[in-house]
């Protein structure tokens, strides 16, 4: 049976047909009979990296937040800290970036909560028993929320191919350790002696006592005790212990889907997805830049099936004509794969097919025009 995906076009000719009003009605439709009075609603979005301007406009989130409140929920905007160094590496910089990009309370009347805490170590283990993971580490504020509303700016990605809702919650909803475990086949720290200052932060936070200081007061690891949890990466302020990026593209996408499965597992029917097919760039909003759009703006999708909404998003982008002033090399015609053109090493269908195989969702969908 096909999953229903609502399509909101971007045409408007009066107040009721305003895209913002249609977005508000779409949100209420997705929440209807699923949201209970007083539910804490995690609105998972991407606040954008400094230097990027393609992230979702705060005004869209304002109308979504208003819809949640009018439906009886208590919304908060949230994202988890990044694995890489940047302006969202810990909660202080992350919140400053969110406010810098306009997501402060005057523009969007909802609290900002960094889902995995100050340094990315606030998470809960969720059992999944899948191919790559027996359990996944989901950011606590996302796991503890009563309702999960995933709001995604769809774009390309160098490894995922498609940066849709699966990536938004699968990678974006993971703690920093969870992100490391998705990116690295096996993580064993190898502290860089020239950068280590012997502060003991990694030692104090290692759950296995696998780290110690040698006679030079430099951090060393007992490999036989290390479990690859990557907590030491989080607490090293000197970049003496760095992350690993050894996962193959197919493995990364599968692991990302397993984390998405863990993020939605306990929510039951209390989950919904909104995908924006606007300013569709080749790169993730994690990049400190924003490249020209690959295709014209298409619309907004809404639904309750994460696999279906991502598949519908990818199909609509594929069906669109490519823009000549973009990074596209050859896939300009409708029906040609735009994301595969700009990221030929990353086949986005992997995450879709694997997500369906583990029960994350259904890639068969019915696209229905949302009422004007």
KOLZA-924914 format. One record per residue (C-alpha): residue number from 1; residue in one letter; chain; x, y, z. Coordinates in pm, 1 decimal. Each point is the difference from the previous one (the first is absolute). Example, Ala and Ser with C-alpha at 12.3 -4.5 7.8 and 13.67 -1.06 7.14 Angstrom:
% KOLZA-924914
+-----+------+-------+----------+----------+----------+
:  nr : rest : kette :        x :        y :        z :
+-----+------+-------+----------+----------+----------+
:   1 :    A :     A :   1230.0 :   -450.0 :    780.0 :
:   2 :    S :     A :    137.0 :    344.0 :    -66.0 :
+-----+------+-------+----------+----------+----------+
% end
This chain:
% KOLZA-924914
+-----+------+-------+----------+----------+----------+
:  nr : rest : kette :        x :        y :        z :
+-----+------+-------+----------+----------+----------+
:   1 :    X :     A :      0.0 :      0.0 :      0.0 :
:   2 :    X :     A :    131.8 :    343.9 :    -94.7 :
:   3 :    X :     A :     73.6 :    262.2 :    266.5 :
:   4 :    X :     A :   -170.7 :    336.8 :    -35.3 :
:   5 :    X :     A :    224.5 :    299.4 :    -66.5 :
:   6 :    X :     A :   -162.3 :    344.9 :    -13.7 :
:   7 :    X :     A :    129.5 :    249.0 :   -257.8 :
:   8 :    X :     A :    -26.9 :    374.2 :     61.9 :
:   9 :    X :     A :     69.4 :    213.3 :   -306.6 :
:  10 :    X :     A :    167.0 :    339.8 :     25.9 :
:  11 :    X :     A :   -264.9 :    194.9 :   -192.4 :
:  12 :    X :     A :   -197.3 :    270.8 :    180.4 :
:  13 :    X :     A :   -258.5 :    257.5 :   -106.2 :
:  14 :    X :     A :   -165.5 :    104.5 :    326.3 :
:  15 :    X :     A :     45.2 :    -28.8 :    376.9 :
:  16 :    X :     A :   -146.2 :   -348.7 :     28.3 :
:  17 :    X :     A :    219.8 :   -133.7 :   -279.7 :
:  18 :    X :     A :    311.6 :    147.2 :    162.7 :
:  19 :    X :     A :    272.1 :   -262.5 :     29.2 :
:  20 :    X :     A :     32.8 :     81.0 :    369.8 :
:  21 :    X :     A :   -370.4 :    -55.5 :     63.2 :
:  22 :    X :     A :      7.2 :   -323.6 :   -199.2 :
:  23 :    X :     A :    302.6 :   -110.6 :    203.6 :
:  24 :    X :     A :   -189.0 :     69.2 :    320.0 :
:  25 :    X :     A :   -300.5 :   -201.7 :   -117.2 :
:  26 :    X :     A :    227.0 :   -282.7 :   -115.8 :
:  27 :    X :     A :    164.0 :    -14.0 :    342.6 :
:  28 :    X :     A :   -336.6 :    -15.5 :    174.9 :
:  29 :    X :     A :   -111.3 :   -276.2 :   -235.5 :
:  30 :    X :     A :    309.9 :   -205.1 :     84.6 :
:  31 :    X :     A :    -56.4 :     48.8 :    374.0 :
:  32 :    X :     A :   -373.1 :    -69.6 :     -1.9 :
:  33 :    X :     A :   -106.1 :   -296.4 :    215.9 :
:  34 :    X :     A :    366.1 :    -73.4 :     78.6 :
:  35 :    X :     A :     98.5 :    289.5 :    224.2 :
:  36 :    X :     A :   -135.5 :      5.4 :    354.6 :
:  37 :    X :     A :    -57.8 :    311.6 :    207.6 :
:  38 :    X :     A :    320.9 :     98.3 :    177.1 :
:  39 :    X :     A :    231.6 :   -222.0 :   -206.0 :
:  40 :    X :     A :    360.5 :    120.8 :    -10.4 :
:  41 :    X :     A :     75.7 :     28.2 :   -371.6 :
:  42 :    X :     A :    358.4 :    -19.9 :   -123.9 :
:  43 :    X :     A :     13.0 :    197.2 :   -324.6 :
:  44 :    X :     A :    319.9 :   -142.5 :   -147.9 :
:  45 :    X :     A :    161.1 :    232.5 :   -251.5 :
:  46 :    X :     A :    344.5 :    112.7 :   -112.6 :
:  47 :    X :     A :    102.7 :    346.3 :    122.4 :
:  48 :    X :     A :    259.8 :     29.1 :   -277.9 :
:  49 :    X :     A :    377.4 :     36.4 :     25.1 :
:  50 :    X :     A :    153.9 :    348.5 :     12.8 :
:  51 :    X :     A :     52.9 :    120.9 :   -355.8 :
:  52 :    X :     A :   -295.3 :   -197.5 :   -133.0 :
:  53 :    X :     A :   -322.5 :    176.3 :    -99.8 :
:  54 :    X :     A :   -199.5 :   -288.0 :   -148.3 :
:  55 :    X :     A :   -146.4 :   -127.7 :    327.0 :
:  56 :    X :     A :   -374.9 :     36.7 :     52.7 :
:  57 :    X :     A :   -120.2 :    351.8 :     63.2 :
:  58 :    X :     A :   -108.9 :     61.9 :    360.6 :
:  59 :    X :     A :   -337.7 :    129.0 :   -119.7 :
:  60 :    X :     A :    -87.0 :   -352.5 :   -117.1 :
:  61 :    X :     A :     77.8 :   -134.8 :    345.7 :
:  62 :    X :     A :   -213.8 :    271.6 :    158.0 :
:  63 :    X :     A :   -309.4 :   -119.7 :   -186.1 :
:  64 :    X :     A :     80.4 :   -362.4 :     82.5 :
:  65 :    X :     A :     44.1 :     87.6 :    368.2 :
:  66 :    X :     A :   -326.8 :    193.0 :      1.3 :
:  67 :    X :     A :   -177.5 :   -301.4 :   -149.0 :
:  68 :    X :     A :    144.0 :   -226.2 :    270.1 :
:  69 :    X :     A :   -109.8 :    237.9 :    275.6 :
:  70 :    X :     A :   -348.8 :     41.2 :   -143.6 :
:  71 :    X :     A :    -24.0 :   -380.4 :    -15.8 :
:  72 :    X :     A :     77.0 :    -26.5 :    372.3 :
:  73 :    X :     A :    369.6 :    -83.8 :     -8.1 :
:  74 :    X :     A :    299.6 :    163.1 :    168.6 :
:  75 :    X :     A :    266.4 :     33.2 :   -272.0 :
:  76 :    X :     A :    373.7 :     56.2 :     26.0 :
:  77 :    X :     A :    254.2 :     36.5 :   -281.2 :
:  78 :    X :     A :    284.7 :   -245.8 :     21.0 :
:  79 :    X :     A :    307.4 :   -147.0 :   -164.7 :
:  80 :    X :     A :    298.9 :   -198.7 :    128.3 :
:  81 :    X :     A :    362.9 :    110.4 :      8.0 :
:  82 :    X :     A :    229.8 :    -74.8 :   -292.6 :
:  83 :    X :     A :    282.2 :   -251.2 :    -13.4 :
:  84 :    X :     A :    224.9 :    229.1 :   -202.6 :
:  85 :    X :     A :    144.8 :    323.3 :    133.4 :
:  86 :    X :     A :   -199.7 :    306.4 :    -96.8 :
:  87 :    X :     A :   -253.2 :    239.7 :    149.3 :
:  88 :    X :     A :   -235.8 :   -275.6 :    122.9 :
:  89 :    X :     A :    255.7 :   -224.2 :    170.8 :
:  90 :    X :     A :   -135.9 :     65.7 :    350.5 :
:  91 :    X :     A :   -318.6 :    154.9 :    136.2 :
:  92 :    X :     A :    138.3 :    347.3 :     66.7 :
:  93 :    X :     A :    115.1 :     59.3 :   -357.4 :
:  94 :    X :     A :   -298.7 :   -194.8 :   -133.6 :
:  95 :    X :     A :   -253.6 :    220.7 :    177.0 :
:  96 :    X :     A :    186.0 :    316.3 :    -99.3 :
:  97 :    X :     A :     -8.1 :   -118.6 :   -362.2 :
:  98 :    X :     A :   -373.5 :    -73.0 :     19.8 :
:  99 :    X :     A :    -65.3 :    349.3 :    134.5 :
: 100 :    X :     A :    238.4 :    156.3 :   -254.3 :
: 101 :    X :     A :   -205.9 :   -168.2 :   -273.6 :
: 102 :    X :     A :   -324.5 :    142.9 :    131.3 :
: 103 :    X :     A :   -149.4 :   -285.9 :    202.3 :
: 104 :    X :     A :    -19.3 :    199.6 :    324.1 :
: 105 :    X :     A :   -324.0 :     33.1 :    194.3 :
: 106 :    X :     A :   -112.3 :    333.7 :   -152.2 :
: 107 :    X :     A :    -14.6 :   -164.7 :   -345.5 :
: 108 :    X :     A :   -101.3 :   -355.4 :     94.3 :
: 109 :    X :     A :   -194.2 :    -21.0 :    329.8 :
: 110 :    X :     A :    145.9 :   -328.2 :    123.6 :
: 111 :    X :     A :    297.8 :    -87.6 :    222.3 :
: 112 :    X :     A :    328.7 :   -111.1 :   -154.9 :
: 113 :    X :     A :    135.5 :   -324.5 :    147.2 :
: 114 :    X :     A :    319.6 :   -169.9 :   -114.9 :
: 115 :    X :     A :   -113.4 :   -359.2 :      7.1 :
: 116 :    X :     A :    318.8 :   -170.6 :    120.4 :
: 117 :    X :     A :    105.0 :    253.6 :    260.9 :
: 118 :    X :     A :    296.5 :    227.1 :     51.3 :
: 119 :    X :     A :    268.7 :   -215.1 :   -161.8 :
: 120 :    X :     A :   -202.6 :   -262.4 :   -183.4 :
: 121 :    X :     A :     15.5 :   -268.2 :    267.9 :
: 122 :    X :     A :   -365.6 :     12.3 :    111.9 :
: 123 :    X :     A :   -164.1 :   -294.9 :   -174.8 :
: 124 :    X :     A :   -208.3 :   -312.0 :     59.3 :
: 125 :    X :     A :     66.9 :   -349.8 :   -128.1 :
: 126 :    X :     A :   -283.3 :   -135.4 :   -215.8 :
: 127 :    X :     A :     -2.2 :   -369.0 :    -85.3 :
: 128 :    X :     A :    -41.2 :    -71.7 :   -372.2 :
: 129 :    X :     A :    166.3 :   -341.2 :    -60.4 :
: 130 :    X :     A :     84.6 :     67.7 :   -363.9 :
: 131 :    X :     A :    292.0 :    -88.1 :   -227.3 :
: 132 :    X :     A :    244.3 :    269.3 :    109.9 :
: 133 :    X :     A :   -124.4 :     91.8 :    346.8 :
: 134 :    X :     A :   -160.0 :   -184.6 :    288.5 :
: 135 :    X :     A :    -80.3 :    337.5 :    154.7 :
: 136 :    X :     A :     31.3 :    361.7 :   -108.7 :
: 137 :    X :     A :     81.6 :    316.3 :    194.2 :
: 138 :    X :     A :   -282.9 :    249.1 :    -50.9 :
: 139 :    X :     A :     25.6 :    356.2 :    132.5 :
: 140 :    X :     A :   -198.1 :     14.1 :    325.3 :
: 141 :    X :     A :   -229.9 :    293.0 :    -78.7 :
: 142 :    X :     A :   -114.6 :   -174.7 :   -317.3 :
: 143 :    X :     A :    -44.7 :   -335.2 :    169.2 :
: 144 :    X :     A :   -184.3 :    146.9 :    298.4 :
: 145 :    X :     A :   -239.4 :    216.5 :   -203.4 :
: 146 :    X :     A :   -360.0 :   -119.5 :    -24.3 :
: 147 :    X :     A :    -28.6 :     86.1 :   -369.5 :
: 148 :    X :     A :    265.3 :     30.1 :   -270.9 :
: 149 :    X :     A :    -55.5 :    242.2 :   -288.2 :
: 150 :    X :     A :    287.9 :    -21.2 :   -248.7 :
: 151 :    X :     A :     28.6 :    310.7 :   -219.0 :
: 152 :    X :     A :    254.5 :    -40.3 :   -278.7 :
: 153 :    X :     A :    156.6 :    215.5 :   -266.9 :
: 154 :    X :     A :     63.1 :   -256.5 :   -275.6 :
: 155 :    X :     A :    335.1 :     32.4 :   -176.0 :
: 156 :    X :     A :    293.9 :   -204.3 :   -123.9 :
: 157 :    X :     A :    273.4 :   -156.1 :    211.5 :
: 158 :    X :     A :    349.2 :   -119.9 :    -84.3 :
: 159 :    X :     A :    -48.0 :   -342.6 :    164.5 :
: 160 :    X :     A :   -374.5 :    -43.6 :     42.3 :
: 161 :    X :     A :    -74.5 :    130.2 :   -349.9 :
: 162 :    X :     A :   -338.0 :    116.4 :    130.1 :
: 163 :    X :     A :    -20.6 :    214.1 :    311.8 :
: 164 :    X :     A :   -362.0 :    -63.8 :     95.3 :
: 165 :    X :     A :   -196.8 :    -92.3 :    309.6 :
: 166 :    X :     A :    192.2 :   -325.0 :     54.1 :
: 167 :    X :     A :    325.8 :    190.4 :     23.2 :
: 168 :    X :     A :   -156.7 :    282.1 :    200.8 :
: 169 :    X :     A :   -107.7 :   -230.5 :    282.7 :
: 170 :    X :     A :    236.4 :   -295.8 :    -58.8 :
: 171 :    X :     A :    321.9 :    200.1 :      8.4 :
: 172 :    X :     A :   -138.1 :    322.1 :    143.4 :
: 173 :    X :     A :   -184.2 :   -170.7 :    285.7 :
: 174 :    X :     A :    300.5 :   -203.2 :    109.9 :
: 175 :    X :     A :    230.6 :    103.7 :    280.8 :
: 176 :    X :     A :    356.1 :     87.0 :    -95.5 :
: 177 :    X :     A :    110.6 :   -351.6 :     91.7 :
: 178 :    X :     A :   -282.8 :   -135.3 :   -216.3 :
: 179 :    X :     A :    119.5 :    211.1 :   -290.7 :
: 180 :    X :     A :    352.8 :   -135.7 :     44.1 :
: 181 :    X :     A :   -124.3 :   -358.7 :      3.3 :
: 182 :    X :     A :   -185.7 :     61.5 :   -326.0 :
: 183 :    X :     A :    306.1 :    149.2 :   -168.5 :
: 184 :    X :     A :    270.3 :   -235.0 :    126.6 :
: 185 :    X :     A :     25.0 :   -375.0 :    -46.2 :
: 186 :    X :     A :    194.7 :    -47.3 :    324.2 :
: 187 :    X :     A :    106.2 :    286.8 :    221.7 :
: 188 :    X :     A :    317.7 :    -34.2 :    206.2 :
: 189 :    X :     A :    143.2 :    333.5 :    117.9 :
: 190 :    X :     A :    359.2 :     83.1 :    -87.9 :
: 191 :    X :     A :     84.8 :    316.6 :    197.0 :
: 192 :    X :     A :    240.3 :    233.5 :   -177.3 :
: 193 :    X :     A :    289.6 :     55.0 :    237.0 :
: 194 :    X :     A :     92.9 :    340.8 :   -140.1 :
: 195 :    X :     A :   -349.9 :    135.8 :     77.3 :
: 196 :    X :     A :    -71.2 :   -174.1 :    331.5 :
: 197 :    X :     A :     46.9 :    222.9 :    308.0 :
: 198 :    X :     A :    -65.8 :   -270.5 :    259.2 :
: 199 :    X :     A :   -322.2 :    158.3 :    128.0 :
: 200 :    X :     A :   -153.1 :   -342.5 :     80.2 :
: 201 :    X :     A :   -342.4 :     90.3 :   -140.0 :
: 202 :    X :     A :     -3.0 :   -306.1 :   -227.3 :
: 203 :    X :     A :    113.5 :   -221.8 :    288.2 :
: 204 :    X :     A :   -262.2 :    131.2 :    241.2 :
: 205 :    X :     A :   -282.8 :    -63.6 :   -246.6 :
: 206 :    X :     A :    107.7 :   -339.6 :   -135.7 :
: 207 :    X :     A :   -253.6 :   -258.5 :    122.8 :
: 208 :    X :     A :    252.2 :   -286.2 :    -37.9 :
: 209 :    X :     A :    310.4 :    159.1 :    154.3 :
: 210 :    X :     A :    168.6 :    -64.0 :   -332.4 :
: 211 :    X :     A :    196.8 :    326.3 :     -1.3 :
: 212 :    X :     A :    292.8 :    102.1 :    217.4 :
: 213 :    X :     A :    289.3 :    248.1 :     13.3 :
: 214 :    X :     A :    347.9 :   -128.8 :    -74.2 :
: 215 :    X :     A :    320.5 :    124.7 :    160.1 :
: 216 :    X :     A :     -4.5 :    304.5 :   -231.5 :
: 217 :    X :     A :   -356.5 :     82.5 :    114.7 :
: 218 :    X :     A :   -136.9 :    -83.9 :   -342.2 :
: 219 :    X :     A :   -324.0 :   -194.7 :    -48.5 :
: 220 :    X :     A :     33.0 :   -361.1 :   -111.3 :
: 221 :    X :     A :   -259.8 :   -271.2 :    -60.1 :
: 222 :    X :     A :    -21.2 :   -361.0 :    117.2 :
: 223 :    X :     A :   -146.4 :   -143.0 :   -317.4 :
: 224 :    X :     A :   -110.2 :   -322.3 :    167.6 :
: 225 :    X :     A :   -233.8 :    199.5 :    227.1 :
: 226 :    X :     A :   -135.2 :    248.2 :   -255.1 :
: 227 :    X :     A :   -359.9 :    -59.3 :   -113.4 :
: 228 :    X :     A :      1.3 :    268.1 :   -270.7 :
: 229 :    X :     A :   -260.8 :    221.7 :    169.6 :
: 230 :    X :     A :    178.7 :    322.7 :   -111.4 :
: 231 :    X :     A :    -75.8 :    183.5 :    325.7 :
: 232 :    X :     A :    363.2 :    113.5 :      2.7 :
: 233 :    X :     A :    -54.0 :    187.9 :   -326.6 :
: 234 :    X :     A :   -275.3 :    204.0 :    161.5 :
: 235 :    X :     A :    205.2 :    106.8 :    299.7 :
: 236 :    X :     A :    336.4 :     74.5 :   -162.5 :
: 237 :    X :     A :     25.9 :    378.5 :    -40.4 :
: 238 :    X :     A :    335.2 :    -13.4 :   -178.1 :
: 239 :    X :     A :   -102.1 :   -207.2 :   -303.3 :
: 240 :    X :     A :    261.6 :   -252.8 :    107.1 :
: 241 :    X :     A :   -260.7 :   -276.4 :    -42.2 :
: 242 :    X :     A :   -183.4 :     28.8 :   -328.6 :
: 243 :    X :     A :   -288.6 :   -173.8 :   -168.2 :
: 244 :    X :     A :     27.7 :   -266.6 :   -268.0 :
: 245 :    X :     A :   -184.7 :      3.7 :   -332.3 :
: 246 :    X :     A :     62.7 :   -353.8 :   -121.8 :
: 247 :    X :     A :   -353.0 :   -125.7 :    -74.9 :
: 248 :    X :     A :    -79.0 :    -74.7 :   -362.3 :
: 249 :    X :     A :   -283.8 :    200.4 :   -152.6 :
: 250 :    X :     A :   -235.2 :   -298.2 :     -2.7 :
: 251 :    X :     A :     81.6 :    -86.0 :    361.4 :
: 252 :    X :     A :    -45.6 :    359.6 :    111.3 :
: 253 :    X :     A :   -342.1 :     21.7 :   -164.8 :
: 254 :    X :     A :   -112.0 :   -328.6 :    155.4 :
: 255 :    X :     A :    120.2 :    105.8 :    343.4 :
: 256 :    X :     A :   -175.6 :    332.8 :    -43.3 :
: 257 :    X :     A :   -325.9 :   -180.5 :    -76.5 :
: 258 :    X :     A :     44.0 :   -216.8 :    310.3 :
: 259 :    X :     A :     39.7 :    313.1 :    212.2 :
: 260 :    X :     A :   -313.1 :    147.0 :   -159.0 :
: 261 :    X :     A :   -177.2 :   -324.8 :     89.7 :
: 262 :    X :     A :    113.8 :     39.3 :    360.4 :
: 263 :    X :     A :   -108.7 :    364.7 :     14.5 :
: 264 :    X :     A :   -358.8 :    -73.5 :   -106.4 :
: 265 :    X :     A :    -33.8 :   -348.5 :    153.6 :
: 266 :    X :     A :   -156.1 :    100.4 :    330.9 :
: 267 :    X :     A :   -219.2 :    275.7 :   -141.6 :
: 268 :    X :     A :   -257.7 :   -223.1 :   -168.4 :
: 269 :    X :     A :   -248.5 :    224.7 :   -179.2 :
: 270 :    X :     A :    140.5 :    310.0 :    171.6 :
: 271 :    X :     A :    231.9 :     94.0 :   -283.1 :
: 272 :    X :     A :    -39.8 :    211.2 :   -313.8 :
: 273 :    X :     A :    223.2 :    129.2 :   -278.0 :
: 274 :    X :     A :      7.3 :    320.9 :   -203.4 :
: 275 :    X :     A :    246.2 :     23.3 :   -290.9 :
: 276 :    X :     A :     73.3 :    333.8 :   -168.3 :
: 277 :    X :     A :     97.2 :    -31.6 :   -365.9 :
: 278 :    X :     A :    131.9 :    354.3 :    -28.0 :
: 279 :    X :     A :    350.3 :    138.5 :    -63.8 :
: 280 :    X :     A :    110.4 :   -355.0 :    -81.2 :
: 281 :    X :     A :    377.3 :     27.6 :     21.1 :
: 282 :    X :     A :    264.6 :   -265.4 :    -75.5 :
: 283 :    X :     A :    136.5 :      7.4 :    355.0 :
: 284 :    X :     A :   -122.6 :    -42.4 :    355.1 :
: 285 :    X :     A :    -90.6 :    300.5 :    215.7 :
: 286 :    X :     A :    299.6 :   -110.6 :    212.0 :
: 287 :    X :     A :    225.9 :    160.5 :   -260.2 :
: 288 :    X :     A :    112.5 :    357.2 :     79.5 :
: 289 :    X :     A :   -126.6 :    106.3 :   -343.7 :
: 290 :    X :     A :   -310.5 :    -41.9 :   -214.7 :
: 291 :    X :     A :     29.7 :    -79.8 :   -370.5 :
: 292 :    X :     A :   -253.3 :     86.3 :   -270.9 :
: 293 :    X :     A :   -314.3 :   -211.8 :    -23.3 :
: 294 :    X :     A :      7.3 :   -306.6 :   -224.1 :
: 295 :    X :     A :   -368.1 :     29.4 :   -101.1 :
: 296 :    X :     A :   -275.7 :    258.7 :     42.6 :
: 297 :    X :     A :   -192.4 :      3.1 :    326.9 :
: 298 :    X :     A :   -261.7 :   -276.6 :     -1.6 :
: 299 :    X :     A :   -217.3 :      6.3 :    312.0 :
: 300 :    X :     A :    -46.4 :   -140.1 :    349.2 :
: 301 :    X :     A :    -77.2 :   -361.8 :     88.3 :
: 302 :    X :     A :   -161.3 :   -136.9 :    314.6 :
: 303 :    X :     A :    -65.4 :   -349.6 :    126.2 :
: 304 :    X :     A :     42.6 :   -262.6 :    269.3 :
: 305 :    X :     A :    231.3 :   -239.5 :   -187.4 :
: 306 :    X :     A :    364.6 :    109.4 :     -5.2 :
: 307 :    X :     A :    102.6 :   -232.9 :   -283.4 :
: 308 :    X :     A :   -296.0 :     99.7 :   -216.4 :
: 309 :    X :     A :     53.1 :    373.7 :     43.8 :
: 310 :    X :     A :    371.3 :    -24.5 :    -82.3 :
: 311 :    X :     A :    -68.6 :   -217.0 :   -304.9 :
: 312 :    X :     A :   -266.3 :    245.1 :   -119.3 :
: 313 :    X :     A :    242.4 :    289.2 :     54.1 :
: 314 :    X :     A :    275.6 :   -168.6 :   -201.3 :
: 315 :    X :     A :   -241.8 :    -92.1 :   -279.2 :
: 316 :    X :     A :   -136.5 :    354.4 :    -31.0 :
: 317 :    X :     A :    350.9 :    143.1 :    -17.2 :
: 318 :    X :     A :     95.3 :   -259.1 :   -260.2 :
: 319 :    X :     A :   -306.2 :     88.8 :   -210.0 :
: 320 :    X :     A :     85.8 :    370.8 :      4.4 :
: 321 :    X :     A :    206.8 :    177.7 :   -262.8 :
: 322 :    X :     A :    351.6 :     85.5 :    114.3 :
: 323 :    X :     A :    120.0 :    359.2 :     21.8 :
: 324 :    X :     A :    283.5 :    104.6 :   -229.7 :
: 325 :    X :     A :    177.3 :    222.1 :    255.1 :
: 326 :    X :     A :     35.9 :   -284.3 :    249.3 :
: 327 :    X :     A :    266.3 :   -261.7 :     72.4 :
: 328 :    X :     A :   -174.4 :   -247.5 :   -230.4 :
: 329 :    X :     A :    225.0 :   -142.3 :   -270.7 :
: 330 :    X :     A :   -247.5 :   -180.5 :   -224.5 :
: 331 :    X :     A :   -325.4 :    -94.3 :    177.2 :
: 332 :    X :     A :   -200.0 :    302.5 :   -113.4 :
: 333 :    X :     A :   -296.1 :   -181.2 :   -151.4 :
: 334 :    X :     A :   -308.4 :   -110.8 :    195.2 :
: 335 :    X :     A :     40.0 :   -361.1 :    108.7 :
: 336 :    X :     A :    376.7 :     12.3 :     44.4 :
: 337 :    X :     A :    144.9 :    -49.5 :    348.6 :
: 338 :    X :     A :    122.5 :    339.3 :    121.0 :
: 339 :    X :     A :    157.8 :   -121.6 :    324.4 :
: 340 :    X :     A :    186.3 :   -281.7 :   -174.8 :
: 341 :    X :     A :    134.3 :    254.5 :   -246.5 :
: 342 :    X :     A :    161.3 :    215.4 :    271.3 :
: 343 :    X :     A :     89.1 :   -290.8 :    232.4 :
: 344 :    X :     A :     64.1 :   -298.8 :   -231.3 :
: 345 :    X :     A :    160.5 :   -195.4 :    284.2 :
: 346 :    X :     A :   -313.8 :     14.2 :    218.0 :
: 347 :    X :     A :   -310.8 :   -190.2 :   -111.7 :
: 348 :    X :     A :   -282.5 :    137.7 :    212.6 :
: 349 :    X :     A :   -223.8 :   -304.2 :    -65.4 :
: 350 :    X :     A :    207.2 :   -198.0 :    251.4 :
: 351 :    X :     A :   -156.9 :    172.6 :    299.6 :
: 352 :    X :     A :   -349.7 :    -29.2 :   -151.1 :
: 353 :    X :     A :     25.2 :   -369.8 :    -80.9 :
: 354 :    X :     A :    170.1 :    -91.9 :    325.8 :
: 355 :    X :     A :   -246.8 :    209.2 :    199.9 :
: 356 :    X :     A :   -287.5 :   -191.3 :   -152.9 :
: 357 :    X :     A :    172.5 :   -334.8 :     63.0 :
: 358 :    X :     A :     31.7 :     65.0 :    375.2 :
: 359 :    X :     A :   -357.4 :    121.4 :     39.2 :
: 360 :    X :     A :     75.0 :    370.6 :     21.8 :
: 361 :    X :     A :   -262.5 :     78.3 :   -261.2 :
: 362 :    X :     A :   -144.4 :    -69.8 :   -343.5 :
: 363 :    X :     A :    153.7 :    134.3 :   -320.5 :
: 364 :    X :     A :   -331.4 :    -39.2 :   -183.4 :
: 365 :    X :     A :   -195.0 :    320.9 :     37.2 :
: 366 :    X :     A :   -306.7 :    185.6 :   -123.7 :
: 367 :    X :     A :     67.1 :    367.9 :    -63.7 :
: 368 :    X :     A :   -312.2 :    205.0 :     69.3 :
: 369 :    X :     A :    -44.9 :    371.5 :    -58.7 :
: 370 :    X :     A :    -73.3 :    173.2 :    328.3 :
: 371 :    X :     A :   -323.6 :    202.1 :     -0.6 :
: 372 :    X :     A :     44.4 :    365.5 :    -83.4 :
+-----+------+-------+----------+----------+----------+
% end
